[in-house]
Amino acid sequence: MKHIYHMAFRDYFYERLGSLSHRRPFEFPPDTLPVEHRTAAVLLAFWPNGDSVEVVFTRRPETMSSHPGQVSFPGGRVDPEDASIADAALREANEELGIDPTRVSLMGRLDDAWSIAGHHVIPYIGWLKERPEMIANEAEVAEIMVADVELLMQPETSCLHEHKMDGETRHTQAFKWDNGYVWGLTADLMFELLLWVKNEPSNRGQLRLEFVRKMLKAEAS
């Protein structure tokens, strides 16, 4: 990365995050999701580590009612008391990991997403000047996983995850490294962000919309 971009990866990455505020995220049409879908927010939190950058994932406890045992970004439903959807993302990161919201600079957001648990997911990107002190809320976090972003950008780290959904075999984006593995929506959001960092085109929001429409049509038939 240093040779390609003529600067430390950390500086290039931060520069690309800074341009997120000029990016128009893809938003689902208002009538796309069923009315029972609740709005949720997640935070993709990044900070420098030497010349590179780190990101935090969380592994959900097996006892969770939705997505048990899966790797995710800190996040959850938007509460009526939240001043905004972005504030909900910051609140959830604080509740799950103890990340101080005042130390997070919100850089922008990614395309709309959804989860099979019945959530309309809004992903926000946050930047911290240094690695935060993190304490896992054991009720919501079984493991804190920190990954090097420059490593995640390497071709050999990216892969496809195969799983069955409603009897149909599906393949979704995944990332595999020495100490971790992430797939599904979490990997797809990370993939979207990395496409932006690499200044490559992305259609992730459109693909999510197409799939949810296909799924809802199949349920109605």
C-alpha positions as CSV (number, residue, x, y, z in Angstrom):
1,M,0.0,0.0,0.0
2,K,2.8,2.5,0.9
3,H,4.4,2.1,-2.6
4,I,1.1,2.3,-4.4
5,Y,-0.3,5.4,-2.6
6,H,3.1,7.1,-1.8
7,M,2.0,7.6,1.8
8,A,1.4,5.5,4.9
9,F,-1.7,3.3,4.6
10,R,-3.1,5.0,7.7
11,D,-2.9,8.5,6.1
12,Y,-4.4,7.2,2.8
13,F,-7.2,5.4,4.7
14,Y,-8.1,8.5,6.7
15,E,-8.1,10.7,3.6
16,R,-10.6,8.3,1.9
17,L,-12.8,8.3,5.0
18,G,-12.7,12.1,4.9
19,S,-14.3,12.0,1.5
20,L,-17.2,9.9,2.6
21,S,-19.1,13.0,3.6
22,H,-19.4,13.8,-0.1
23,R,-20.7,10.3,-1.0
24,R,-24.4,9.8,-1.4
25,P,-25.4,6.5,0.2
26,F,-27.9,4.2,-1.5
27,E,-31.2,4.3,0.4
28,F,-34.0,1.8,0.2
29,P,-37.3,3.2,-1.1
30,P,-39.7,3.8,1.8
31,D,-42.0,0.9,0.9
32,T,-39.3,-1.7,0.5
33,L,-39.3,-3.4,3.9
34,P,-42.2,-4.7,5.9
35,V,-43.6,-2.2,8.4
36,E,-42.5,-4.5,11.3
37,H,-38.8,-4.0,10.3
38,R,-37.2,-1.8,13.0
39,T,-34.5,0.7,12.2
40,A,-31.1,-0.3,13.6
41,A,-27.7,1.3,13.4
42,V,-24.2,-0.2,13.4
43,L,-20.8,1.5,13.9
44,L,-17.7,0.5,11.9
45,A,-15.0,1.9,14.2
46,F,-11.4,2.5,13.0
47,W,-8.3,3.9,14.5
48,P,-4.5,4.1,13.6
49,N,-2.0,1.5,14.6
50,G,1.5,2.5,13.5
51,D,1.3,3.1,9.8
52,S,-1.8,0.8,9.5
53,V,-5.4,0.9,10.7
54,E,-7.5,-1.4,12.9
55,V,-11.2,-2.1,13.1
56,V,-13.2,-3.8,15.8
57,F,-15.7,-6.7,15.4
58,T,-17.7,-8.4,18.1
59,R,-18.7,-12.0,18.4
60,R,-22.3,-12.4,19.7
61,P,-23.0,-14.8,22.6
62,E,-24.7,-18.1,21.6
63,T,-27.5,-17.1,23.9
64,M,-28.6,-14.1,21.8
65,S,-32.1,-14.3,20.3
66,S,-30.9,-13.1,16.9
67,H,-27.7,-14.0,15.0
68,P,-26.3,-16.1,17.9
69,G,-22.5,-16.7,17.8
70,Q,-22.0,-14.6,14.7
71,V,-19.5,-11.8,14.2
72,S,-20.9,-8.3,13.9
73,F,-20.2,-4.6,14.3
74,P,-21.4,-3.0,17.5
75,G,-25.0,-1.8,17.0
76,G,-28.7,-2.4,17.6
77,R,-32.1,-0.9,17.4
78,V,-32.7,2.8,17.4
79,D,-34.6,3.8,20.6
80,P,-37.1,6.6,20.8
81,E,-34.7,8.4,23.2
82,D,-31.9,8.5,20.6
83,A,-31.4,12.0,19.1
84,S,-30.6,10.4,15.7
85,I,-29.8,7.1,14.0
86,A,-26.1,8.1,14.2
87,D,-26.5,8.7,18.0
88,A,-27.9,5.2,18.3
89,A,-24.8,3.7,16.6
90,L,-22.6,5.6,19.1
91,R,-24.8,4.6,22.1
92,E,-24.7,0.9,21.1
93,A,-20.9,1.0,20.7
94,N,-20.7,2.5,24.2
95,E,-23.1,-0.1,25.7
96,E,-21.4,-3.1,24.0
97,L,-17.7,-2.1,24.2
98,G,-17.5,0.9,26.4
99,I,-16.3,3.2,23.5
100,D,-16.6,6.8,24.6
101,P,-18.9,8.5,22.0
102,T,-17.1,11.8,22.5
103,R,-13.9,10.2,21.1
104,V,-15.5,9.1,17.9
105,S,-15.6,11.3,14.8
106,L,-18.4,10.2,12.5
107,M,-17.0,10.3,8.9
108,G,-20.1,9.3,7.0
109,R,-22.3,6.3,6.3
110,L,-22.6,3.4,3.9
111,D,-25.5,2.1,1.8
112,D,-28.7,0.9,3.5
113,A,-28.8,-2.7,4.6
114,W,-31.2,-5.2,6.2
115,S,-31.0,-8.3,8.4
116,I,-33.1,-11.4,8.4
117,A,-33.8,-10.6,12.1
118,G,-36.1,-7.9,10.8
119,H,-34.0,-4.8,10.9
120,H,-33.4,-1.9,8.5
121,V,-29.7,-1.4,9.1
122,I,-28.0,2.0,8.7
123,P,-24.1,1.7,8.9
124,Y,-22.0,4.6,10.1
125,I,-18.2,5.0,9.9
126,G,-16.3,6.2,12.9
127,W,-12.7,7.3,13.4
128,L,-10.8,7.4,16.7
129,K,-7.4,9.0,17.1
130,E,-6.1,6.0,19.0
131,R,-7.2,2.5,20.1
132,P,-10.0,2.9,22.7
133,E,-10.1,1.0,25.9
134,M,-12.8,-1.6,25.3
135,I,-14.6,-3.7,27.9
136,A,-17.1,-6.3,26.6
137,N,-20.6,-6.2,27.9
138,E,-20.9,-9.9,28.5
139,A,-24.7,-9.9,27.9
140,E,-24.1,-8.8,24.3
141,V,-20.4,-9.5,23.4
142,A,-18.7,-12.9,23.8
143,E,-15.5,-11.8,22.2
144,I,-13.8,-8.6,21.0
145,M,-12.0,-9.1,17.6
146,V,-9.6,-6.5,16.3
147,A,-8.4,-6.8,12.8
148,D,-5.7,-5.0,10.7
149,V,-7.5,-3.3,7.8
150,E,-4.5,-3.4,5.5
151,L,-4.6,-7.2,5.9
152,L,-8.3,-7.4,5.1
153,M,-7.6,-5.6,1.8
154,Q,-5.2,-8.4,0.7
155,P,-6.8,-10.6,-2.0
156,E,-5.9,-13.8,-0.1
157,T,-8.0,-12.6,2.9
158,S,-11.2,-12.2,0.9
159,C,-13.3,-15.3,0.3
160,L,-16.8,-16.6,-0.1
161,H,-18.9,-18.1,2.6
162,E,-21.4,-20.9,1.7
163,H,-24.5,-21.4,3.7
164,K,-28.1,-22.6,3.2
165,M,-31.1,-20.3,3.5
166,D,-34.6,-21.6,3.0
167,G,-33.1,-24.7,1.4
168,E,-31.1,-22.7,-1.1
169,T,-27.3,-22.6,-1.1
170,R,-26.1,-19.0,-1.0
171,H,-22.6,-17.5,-1.2
172,T,-21.8,-14.3,0.6
173,Q,-18.7,-12.2,1.1
174,A,-16.3,-13.3,3.8
175,F,-12.9,-12.4,5.2
176,K,-10.6,-15.0,6.8
177,W,-7.4,-14.2,8.6
178,D,-5.2,-15.9,11.2
179,N,-7.3,-15.0,14.2
180,G,-10.7,-14.4,12.8
181,Y,-13.5,-15.1,10.3
182,V,-16.4,-12.9,9.3
183,W,-19.2,-13.4,6.8
184,G,-22.7,-12.3,5.9
185,L,-23.9,-8.7,6.3
186,T,-20.9,-7.7,8.5
187,A,-18.4,-8.8,5.8
188,D,-20.5,-7.2,3.1
189,L,-20.4,-3.8,4.9
190,M,-16.7,-4.1,5.3
191,F,-16.4,-5.0,1.7
192,E,-18.4,-2.0,0.7
193,L,-16.1,0.3,2.8
194,L,-13.0,-1.3,1.3
195,L,-14.2,-0.7,-2.2
196,W,-14.6,3.0,-1.3
197,V,-11.1,3.1,0.2
198,K,-9.7,1.6,-3.0
199,N,-11.7,4.1,-5.1
200,E,-13.5,1.3,-6.9
201,P,-17.3,1.3,-7.8
202,S,-19.8,-0.4,-5.6
203,N,-23.3,-1.6,-6.1
204,R,-23.7,-3.3,-2.6
205,G,-26.9,-1.3,-1.7
206,Q,-28.6,-2.1,-5.0
207,L,-27.7,-5.8,-4.6
208,R,-29.2,-5.8,-1.0
209,L,-32.3,-4.2,-2.3
210,E,-32.7,-6.7,-5.1
211,F,-32.2,-9.7,-2.8
212,V,-34.7,-8.4,-0.1
213,R,-37.3,-7.8,-2.8
214,K,-36.7,-11.3,-4.2
215,M,-37.0,-12.8,-0.7
216,L,-40.2,-10.9,0.1
217,K,-41.8,-11.9,-3.2
218,A,-41.0,-15.6,-2.5
219,E,-42.6,-15.3,0.9
220,A,-45.7,-13.7,-0.5
221,S,-46.2,-16.4,-3.2
